[in-house]
């Protein structure tokens, strides 16, 4: 737990934003329009992590501003939360050309920024959106269909958090069954947040929604749709 005050952490987060905005640690800075740092509450209990900015996110410099972001807003509204109350970020802070998969050099360049965001925001729960963010932050190659909806405990950015893998909203837009499953998984978030910060080790939490996750395979994502700046 950080000893810094909320105001001090916010100031450090703004400084981190300035670093990200001018970052040249990987070749993506040559092709991006704007770096996409993340957006929302700098002192949020709930944080979302997607894969990378898409074309519209790259243009605006904000995450989840497309249709997937609108669905994420709706899901949050369904549990009486708004995007202003949470923090949304991505593994990558710059758009990969053509929305291709992130490359190792890009992941390594951006990883410290994401972990520093976690350290400064001090969330209780981090939701990974889709396969890529889930596999990276859990360190587990298991696909999203097998692990979604079951909370895990992980240490990220020096902070022990609940990590809840979720289907990406873009997949839910294309597949009604995925959308319904995403809604059901969102419904577990208030209870998970109410538990407070976890104290355990890196392992699944005995709070799975169901014994066997449904055998739903969403279509592969063609773009990372992303969500407004921290308030």
PEKANOR-V92722 format. One record per residue. RES is the residue in one letter. SS is DSSP state (H for helix, E for strand, C for the rest). PSI is psi in degrees with one decimal (none if undefined). Layout:
res: [RES & RES]
ss: [SS & SS]
psi: [PSI & PSI]
//
This chain:
res: [X & X & X & X & X & X & X & X & X & X & X & X & X & X & X & X & X & X & X & X & X & X & X & X & X & X & X & X & X & X & X & X & X & X & X & X & X & X & X & X & X & X & X & X & X & X & X & X & X & X & X & X & X & X & X & X & X & X & X & X & X & X & X & X & X & X & X & X & X & X & X & X & X & X & X & X & X & X & X & X & X & X & X & X & X & X & X & X & X & X & X & X & X & X & X & X & X & X & X & X & X & X & X & X & X & X & X & X & X & X & X & X & X & X & X & X & X & X & X & X & X & X & X & X & X & X & X & X & X & X & X & X & X & X & X & X & X & X & X & X & X & X & X & X & X & X & X & X & X & X & X & X & X & X & X & X & X & X & X & X & X & X & X & X & X & X & X & X & X & X & X & X & X & X & X & X & X & X & X & X & X & X & X & X & X & X & X & X & X & X & X & X & X & X & X & X & X & X & X & X & X & X & X & X & X & X & X & X & X & X & X & X & X & X & X & X & X & X & X & X & X & X & X & X & X & X & X & X & X & X & X]
ss: [C & C & C & C & C & H & H & H & H & H & H & H & H & H & H & H & H & H & H & H & H & C & C & C & C & C & H & H & H & H & C & C & C & C & C & C & C & C & E & E & C & C & C & C & C & E & E & E & E & E & C & C & C & C & H & H & H & H & H & H & C & C & C & C & C & C & H & H & H & H & H & H & H & H & H & H & H & H & C & C & C & C & H & H & H & C & E & E & E & E & C & C & C & C & C & C & H & H & H & C & C & C & C & H & H & H & H & H & H & H & H & H & H & H & H & H & H & H & H & H & H & C & C & C & E & E & E & E & E & C & H & H & H & H & H & H & H & H & C & C & C & C & C & H & H & H & H & C & C & C & E & E & E & E & E & E & C & C & E & E & E & E & E & E & E & E & C & C & H & H & H & H & H & H & C & H & H & H & H & H & H & H & H & H & H & H & C & C & H & H & H & H & H & H & C & C & C & C & C & C & C & C & C & E & C & C & C & C & C & C & C & C & C & C & C & C & C & C & C & C & C & C & C & C & C & C & C & C & C & C & C]
psi: [131.9 & 144.5 & -5.9 & 149.5 & 166.4 & -38.9 & -40.7 & -40.9 & -37.8 & -42.8 & -40.4 & -34.2 & -39.8 & -40.7 & -38.8 & -40.0 & -42.9 & -37.4 & -45.1 & -39.5 & -30.1 & 14.5 & 137.4 & 28.5 & -15.3 & 165.4 & -13.0 & -21.8 & -19.4 & -22.7 & -13.1 & 156.2 & -51.3 & 143.8 & 145.9 & 95.9 & -45.8 & 174.4 & 153.0 & -150.1 & 121.8 & -7.8 & 35.8 & 145.2 & -21.7 & 129.5 & 141.1 & 140.2 & 117.7 & -163.4 & -62.8 & 159.4 & 148.7 & -167.8 & -45.3 & -35.4 & -41.3 & -36.5 & -42.2 & -22.0 & 18.9 & 146.7 & 151.8 & 61.9 & -0.2 & -157.2 & -36.6 & -35.9 & -37.5 & -38.2 & -38.6 & -41.0 & -43.5 & -41.9 & -40.5 & -42.1 & -33.1 & -19.2 & 23.4 & 39.3 & 160.8 & 165.9 & -22.6 & -18.4 & -12.1 & 177.1 & 133.1 & 130.6 & -179.4 & 160.6 & -50.6 & 143.9 & -6.6 & 148.2 & 127.0 & 135.7 & 132.9 & 15.4 & 32.0 & 168.4 & 144.7 & 145.0 & 155.8 & -41.3 & -32.8 & -40.6 & -45.2 & -33.6 & -36.6 & -21.1 & -46.4 & -33.9 & -44.7 & -45.4 & -32.9 & -35.0 & -44.0 & -44.7 & -40.8 & -35.7 & -31.9 & 53.5 & 157.8 & -38.5 & 133.5 & 123.6 & 122.4 & 132.4 & 105.6 & 176.5 & -47.4 & -53.9 & -37.0 & -48.7 & -38.4 & -48.1 & -23.9 & -19.8 & 21.7 & 131.3 & -2.1 & 136.9 & 159.6 & -33.0 & -32.4 & -27.4 & -9.3 & 145.6 & -6.1 & 114.8 & 144.2 & 163.7 & 125.9 & 157.2 & 119.5 & 129.8 & 32.0 & 11.0 & 133.5 & 124.3 & 159.7 & 132.1 & 122.0 & 107.9 & 134.2 & 152.3 & 147.3 & 137.0 & -30.6 & -35.1 & -36.6 & -29.2 & -28.8 & -21.2 & 109.3 & -39.2 & -36.2 & -39.7 & -43.1 & -40.4 & -40.7 & -41.2 & -41.4 & -40.9 & -37.2 & -35.3 & -18.1 & -12.0 & -42.9 & -41.8 & -38.2 & -41.3 & -36.0 & -20.5 & -19.7 & 176.6 & 136.8 & 159.5 & -2.0 & -168.7 & 179.9 & 93.6 & 159.3 & 148.9 & 144.0 & 65.7 & 31.2 & 142.7 & -30.3 & 156.0 & -40.9 & 121.0 & 147.2 & 147.6 & 74.2 & 124.9 & 103.7 & 156.3 & 148.0 & 145.1 & 135.9 & -17.0 & 149.4 & 99.8 & 136.5 & none & none & 178.5 & 157.7 & 139.4 & none]
//
